[in-house]
Amino acid sequence: MKKTEVLSIDTVLVQCEGNIVSDMDGEKVMLSIEQGKYFNLGQVGGDIWGIISTPRTVKEIIDSLRQLYEVDAEICEQDVIPFLQSLLKEDLIRVADAG
């Protein structure tokens, strides 16, 4: 079983390859080829997915979402970090290699 990564505000994340992503009525849905599982990321999750198409820190992700949705930083962080943890656990995103 994979060790769960503890995310900090400075952790750099990026999408894992091998997922088919599509828009469905304004929400992102995804098929993990490796796992054979479907995921509905929703609208905000889809925005997060787009943000991490290139490596981004958790702070950059939160800052981008705050600009899009005009949400309080603390609330955004409380909602986003567990979502990122779940994507990480499902091997949909990964911690970007240092350097």
C-alpha positions in Angstrom: 0.0 0.0 0.0 1.2 3.5 -0.9 2.4 5.7 1.9 0.1 8.8 2.2 2.0 11.9 1.5 1.4 14.8 3.9 0.8 18.0 1.9 2.1 21.4 3.0 1.5 24.7 1.4 4.9 24.4 -0.4 4.3 20.9 -1.8 4.6 21.0 -5.6 1.9 18.9 -7.3 1.3 17.9 -10.9 -1.2 15.6 -12.8 -0.3 12.0 -13.4 -0.4 10.8 -17.0 -2.7 8.1 -18.3 -6.1 9.7 -17.5 -8.8 10.6 -20.0 -10.5 13.8 -19.0 -13.6 15.3 -20.5 -16.1 18.1 -19.8 -19.6 17.1 -19.0 -22.1 20.0 -18.4 -19.4 22.2 -16.9 -17.8 19.5 -14.7 -14.7 17.5 -15.3 -15.0 13.7 -15.4 -12.0 11.4 -15.7 -11.3 7.8 -16.5 -8.1 6.4 -15.0 -6.8 3.9 -17.6 -4.5 2.3 -15.1 -7.2 1.8 -12.4 -10.2 1.4 -14.7 -12.1 3.8 -12.5 -14.2 6.9 -13.3 -14.0 10.0 -11.2 -16.2 13.1 -11.2 -14.0 16.1 -10.3 -16.9 18.6 -10.4 -16.4 22.2 -11.4 -13.9 23.3 -8.8 -12.1 20.0 -9.0 -11.9 20.5 -12.8 -10.4 24.0 -12.2 -7.8 22.4 -9.9 -7.1 19.8 -12.5 -6.4 22.6 -15.1 -4.2 24.5 -12.7 -2.0 21.5 -12.1 -1.5 20.7 -15.7 2.0 22.1 -14.9 3.7 21.7 -11.5 2.2 24.1 -8.9 2.6 24.5 -5.2 -0.5 24.0 -3.0 -0.3 27.7 -2.3 -0.4 28.6 -6.0 -3.4 26.3 -6.4 -5.2 28.0 -3.5 -4.3 31.5 -4.8 -5.6 30.7 -8.2 -8.9 29.4 -6.8 -9.3 32.4 -4.6 -9.0 34.6 -7.7 -11.6 32.5 -9.5 -14.1 32.2 -6.7 -13.4 35.1 -4.3 -13.2 32.8 -1.3 -11.5 33.3 2.1 -8.0 31.9 2.1 -8.5 29.8 5.3 -11.7 28.2 4.0 -10.1 27.6 0.6 -7.2 25.9 2.2 -9.4 23.8 4.5 -11.4 22.5 1.4 -8.6 22.2 -1.1 -6.0 20.3 0.9 -8.2 17.3 1.6 -9.3 17.2 -2.0 -5.7 17.2 -3.2 -5.0 14.4 -0.6 -7.7 12.3 -2.1 -6.4 12.9 -5.7 -2.9 11.9 -4.4 -4.3 8.8 -2.7 -6.0 7.7 -6.0 -2.7 8.3 -7.9 -4.3 11.0 -10.1 -1.7 13.6 -9.1 1.8 13.2 -7.8 4.3 15.3 -5.9 6.6 16.8 -8.6 10.2 15.8 -8.6 12.5 18.3 -6.9 14.9 20.1 -9.1 
